[in-house]
Amino acid sequence: MREPLPHDQYKDNRGQLVTVQSVEFNRVTFTRKGYEHPCSYPLVRFVAEFTFAGRA
């Protein structure tokens, strides 16, 4: 399992890219392309639902 880091890019189950903004207190905050508000998931859920795609 790879620990998400700021500026990492991941793909969701639909293949859309998200970019990690921060990882704090077991929560991952990320942005989706075309969506202006940041999203936040628990670390465990993020790792289970997203696949690493590279660095931004």
N, C-alpha and C positions, 0 to 999 in steps of 0.2 A: 504494500500500500504506500503510495506517495503522498506525503503531507502537502496540502495546497500552500502556495506562497503567493504574496502579492505579485501581480502582473502575469501569473500563469493563466493560460487559457484552457478551458475544458469544454467538452461537448455534452449536451443533455441527451435524453433518449430520442429526441427528434433530430439530432444532428446540428442544432443551433449552438453557436459559440457563446460562451460567457467568459468574462475576464474577472479574476479575483482582485478585489480591492484591498481586503484585509482579512486576517485571521486572528481573532481575539476571543478569549474566554470560551473556547470550544464552539465558536460561531464563525461562519464564513460569510463575508459580505462580498457580493459580486454584482456586476452589471451585465445586462443583456444588450446586444446590439439592437438599436432602434427603440429602446425603452429607457426613458430618462431617469427613472427612480432606481436606487440600489435595492437589491434583494438580500435577504439574510436567511441562512439555513444552519441548523446544528451541524457540526463537523461530521458526525456519524452519517447523517442523511446525505450531506453533500458528497462524501466519498462513495456512498452506495449508489447514488443516482447519476454521477458525472464521470466522464472518462477524460484523462489528461490528453491535451492536444498540442501542447508546446508553450513556449514563452512568448509574451507580447513584445 
